[in-house]
Amino acid sequence: MTPLIGVMLAMVTYGVGFLARPVGAVLFGHFGDRVGRKIALIVTLLMMGLATTAIGLIPSYASIGVWAPLLLGFLRLVQGVAAGGEWGGAALIGIEHVDARRKTLFGSFAQVGSPLALLLATGVFLGLQQLPPEAFETWGWRVPFLFSAVLLPVGFFIRRRIHESPDFEAVSRDKQVSRVPVVELLAKHWRAVLIGTGSFAGVFATYYVFTSFVLAYATSTLGLSASVALPGNLIAAATEAVFIFIGVAAAVRYSARKVAVVGAVGLVVWAFPGFMLVHTKEAGLLYLAIIVSMAFVGITYGVLAAEVVQLFVARVRYTGASLSYHLAAVIGGGIMPSLSTWLADKTSSVWPVAAATAVIAVAMVLSCLLLPKQTPEGESAELVEVGEGRA
């Protein structure tokens, strides 16, 4: 087995959780649109927290044999289902509580959680790597998972105290709650789902290609030291977090749609130069490729939450936004790393990977161009709506 095949198997295992996300989007979207955003958020928190803690408690392969990887796969699926409902609820609770001028800013709070979590996780892992190898393999790797048991009650307390979304309360008060949100969504708002999925797809594809495939390829194939991987993730997370807020600031002046389009075009243009820098086999240039990629990812990712959420009417908004986001996550995070590894192995080149990344980014440009126009202040500048969106 070649090193790249080993990497591909790891990517497939990693992608299992992504495949469960659309299921979670539909499941929690159903309850979020029918029962309320708040209760869906609480349940996803409990599912994610308990599943993550349980991973740290899985007995070793030596103790229970094949049941160990099977349990891991099951818990990854549970995490994926919970993640499928988590983002939509977090985004809607922020966006639906504020006026039009602040929706992009409050939507970005849900987005910045991802790079901050990567920073925290990578920092913890760097600390644990100081342990002797035997200690790390025996119990050290379990520590981050078990630590989620400490964070769970804190998150539960916070979510119990938040108020239900005013938009959902209005839908419920007017007796406009959808009977089966996913059926209504796919019958009446499928164009909005396609636009939302396409808008996020390029972001996810570039992010996961550069934070998973590229770092693995650089160490397993190009011969760079394995020590470049963790700093690479730290650089990626920090850059993305900073540029999320740069994108939001630009949206105040130029509109979120314009910022999203510019960022998407940047992802297209940078695809091949980024891989050229990777192939120099210089750690500094590898990091430069990651920094520029994550800058374009950040400015786009930050403004897209509010834009995609507002494609959908309130009665199916949880389901629509969640499904769009997580279908894009399947493409970018579940499929692209494995596909990239397979393409690199079959062609002995990364240029097909660059081409695939660029093609998805082109689809993102076209999708972002179809987002409803807004003024810089956040008010809709169009009378024509996408699938009844912006309600």
N, C-alpha and C positions, 0 to 999 in steps of 0.2 A: 504494500500500500504506500503510495507516494505521500509526502507531507501535505500536499494540497488536498488529497482525498480525506486525510484525517481532519483537516480544517473543515472540509465540506460536511462531514458527519457531525462535527461540533455545531456548525451553522444550522443544520437541519434540526438538531435537538433544540437549539436556541429558538428556531422558528415555530416550534410546536405551539408555544404560548400565543404567538401572533395569529395563528389560524383559528384560535378560540375567540379572538376579540370580536369579530362581527356577530358571533352568537351572543356574546355579552351585550353588544350594542343593541341588538333586537330585544333581548330579554329585559334588560334594565331600561331600555327606551320605552318599552311597553308600560312598565310600572311608573317610570318617570313622567310619561305623558298622561297616564290615567290616575295615579295615586298621588304623585308629587315628586318634585326634584329632591327634596330633603331626605325622604325615606330611602330613595334609591341610593343616594350618596352614602347614607349610614350603612346600608347593607353591603355595598361594594367595599367600603372600608373594612368591615368585619371579615368579609371573605378574603380580601387581599392580605390582611394582617395575620389571620389564622393560618392561611396556606403558606405564607412566607415563614412564619415561626415553625410550622410543621416540617419544612424542608430541613431546618437545622436539627431536627430530631430524628431524621431518617436513619435507621441502623445501617451499618456498613454492608458492603457486598459480601464480605467474609462472614457476616452474621446471618443474613437472610437471603443471600444469593440474588437471583434475578428479580426478586421482589423489590430490591433497592432501586434499580433504575425504573421499574414500573411505577413505584410510588412517586419518584421524582417526576416522571412524565405526567402522572395524574395531577400532581400539585401544580405543575406548570400550566396545565389546562385550566385548573381552577383560578390561578392567577390571571390567565388570559381572559377568562369570562368576566372576572371582576374588573380588569383593566378596560374591557370593552364598555362597561357602564360608567366607569369612573370619570373619564375625561368629559363626557357630555354633561354630566351633572355639575362638575366643578366649573366648567365654562359657563353654563347657563345660570348658575347661582350668582356669578359675578355680573354677567352681561345683562341679565333680566332685572337686576336691582337698580340700574343706573339709567340716566338719560342718554340720548343719542350721542352727545358729545364725548362721553366718557366710556362708551362701550368698547372701543379698541383697547384702551388702557386696561380696563378691568378684565377683558378677555385675555390679555397678555399675561396676567398673573397665573392663569392655568398653564400657560406655555412655559413660563420660566421655571416651573417646578421640575421639569425634565432635566435641564442641564444642572440645576442645583442638586438634584438627587444623584446625578452621575458624578458630580464633584465630591459629594459626601461619600458615596460608595467607593469611589476610586481612592479617596484619602484613607478610608478605613482599611481597604485592602493593602495599600502601601504600608500602613502601620503593621498589619498582620504579617506581612512578608518578612518582617524583622525576626519573627519566630524561627526556631530551628525547623528544618523541613519536616521532620518527623512529627513535631507538635502541630504544625500547620495542617498536615494531612490527616492527623488524628482528630483534633478538635478545633483548631484555629479557624478553619473555613466556616465552621458552624456559627461563629460569634455574630457576624452581621445579620444572619437570618434570625437568630434568637433575640437579637436586640430589638427587632420589630415588636416583640411582645411588650416592651417598655413604651414604645411610641403609640401602640394601639389605644390604650385608654385616653391618652392626650388627644388624639384625633377624634375619638368618639365624643369626648366632652365638648370639643369645639363644634362639631357638626350637630350635636344635639341643641346647641344654643343659637344656631343660625335661623333666620326667618325663611319661610317658604317664599318662593319666587312670586312677585306680584303678577307676572304674566300668567302663570299657572293658576293662581287664585282667581284671576279674571275669567279664564276659560272655564274653570270649575263653577264659578258663580253664575255664569251665563249658560250653563249646561251644554257646553260645546265640546266636552271631552270626547275624544275619538274612541270608538268601540274597539277597533283593532288598528293601532297606529301604523304598523308596518304595512298592512294591506292598503290603507289609505295613502301612505307615503309612496309606495311603488306604483299605485294606480294614478295618482294625481301629481306627484312631485318627483318623478324619476329623473327628469332633466336636472333638477337641483342636486340630486344625489350624485349624478355624473359630474357636474361642475365642482361640487365640493370634494369629491374623491380625486378628481384630476388636479385640483388646486393644491392639495396636500401631498400628492404622490411624489412629485419631484423633490420636495423637502425631505421626505422620509428616505427616498432612494439615495440621495446624496449623503444624508446623515449616516445611514447604516453602512453604506459602502465605505465611507472614509473612517468610521469609528470601529468597524468590525473587520470587513474584508481587507482593506488596505493595510491595517496594522498587522493582521495575521499574515498577509502575503509578504509584507516587508521583512518579517522575521523568519518565516518558513521557507521562502523562495529566494528573496534577494540577499539574504544573509546578514541583515541588520541584527544587532543585539536585541534579545527579548526585552531588555530594559527600556527600549524606546516606546513600548506599547502603553504602559500606564501614564507616563507623562503626556503621550499623545492624546489620551482620553481626557486628561485634566485640561490640556490646552483647548481641546474641542469644546468641552463643557463651558469653560470660562469665556471663550470667544462667543459662543452662541448666546449665553446669558447677557453679555454686554450688548450685543447687536440686536437682541430682542427689543431692548428699550430704545436703542438708536432708531430702529424701525418704527416704533410707536411714536417717538418724537417727530420723525419725518412725516408720519401719517397725519399729525395735527396740522402740518403746513401744506402737505400736497395731496392728501387723501390716502386711505389705506389701500385702495385698489391700485393706485399708481405705484405705491411702494411695493406691493406684492408682485406686480408685473416686472418692475425693475429687478427685484431680487430673483425672480424666475429666469429672466433673461441672463442674469449673471451666472446662474447655475449652468445654463446651456453653454455659455462662452467659456466658462472655466473648466468644463469637464476634461478636455484633452490636455490643456496646460497643466492642470493639477496632477494628472497621471504622469506627465513628463517629469515633473519634479520628483514624484515618488520613485521613478526609475533611475534617478541619479544615484540612489543608494546612500545619500547623505541625510543624516537624521535632521539637520537644520532645515533642509529644503523640504523634507517630508512634513515637518511641522508647519512650514510656510503654506504648503498645499492644504493642510488641514485648516489653518487659520482663515485663509481666503474662502474656502468652501463653507466653513461654519459661519463666516460673516454673512454670506448670501443666504444661508439657511436661516440664521437668526432674524434678519430684518424681515424676511417673508413669514416665517413661522409665527412670529409675535403678532402680526396684524391679521393673520388669516382666521383666528378663532372667531372674532366678532363677525367677520365677513361671511364665513360659512354658516355660523349659527343663524344669522339673519336671512339666509336664503329660504328658511322654512317658517311656516305659520306656527304659532305657539302650540297648537293642539297636537302637532307631530314633530315638534322641534327637537325634543330630546332624542327621539329615534333617528330623525334625519341627520342631525349633526353628528351623532355618535357613529352611525353606520358609514357616513361619508369619511369620517376621520379614520376609522379602523379598517375599512376596505383599502384605503391608502396605506395604512400601516402594514397590512398583509403584503401589498405589492413591494413596498420599500424595505420593510424590516423582516418580513417572513420569507419572501422569495428572492429579493435582490442579492443578499449576501451569499446564499447557496448557489444561485444562478451565476453570480460573478466568479465564484470559486470554480464552478464547473467549466465556464467559458475559458478561464485562465488555464485550467488543466488541459483542456482539449486543444487549445490553440497555442499554448506556450507563450501567451501574450496577454497584456492587460488592455490592449486597444479595443477589443470587443466589449470589455467592461465599460470603458469610457464611452463607447458609442451607445450602449444600452442606457447608461446614466443620462446621457445627453438627450436621447429620444424621450425618456420619461419627463425630463425637464421641459422639452418642447411642448409636450402635452399639458404640462403645468402652465406654461405661458398662455396657451390657447384658453385654458380653463379660467385663469385669472382675468383674462380679457373679457370673459363673459360674466364676471361678477357685477352686480348692479353698481352703477356709479354713485359716488357720494361726494358731497362737498367736504373740504378740509374740516369743517366743524362737525361732521358726522351725520348730517341730515341727507336723506335720499335725494339724489338729483335726477332720478328717473321716475316716470310714471308707469313704465312697463316693468312688471315684476316677473321673477323667475318662479313659475309654478306656485303662484299666490304668495311668494315670500315677502319678507319685510312686514309681517303683520304682528 
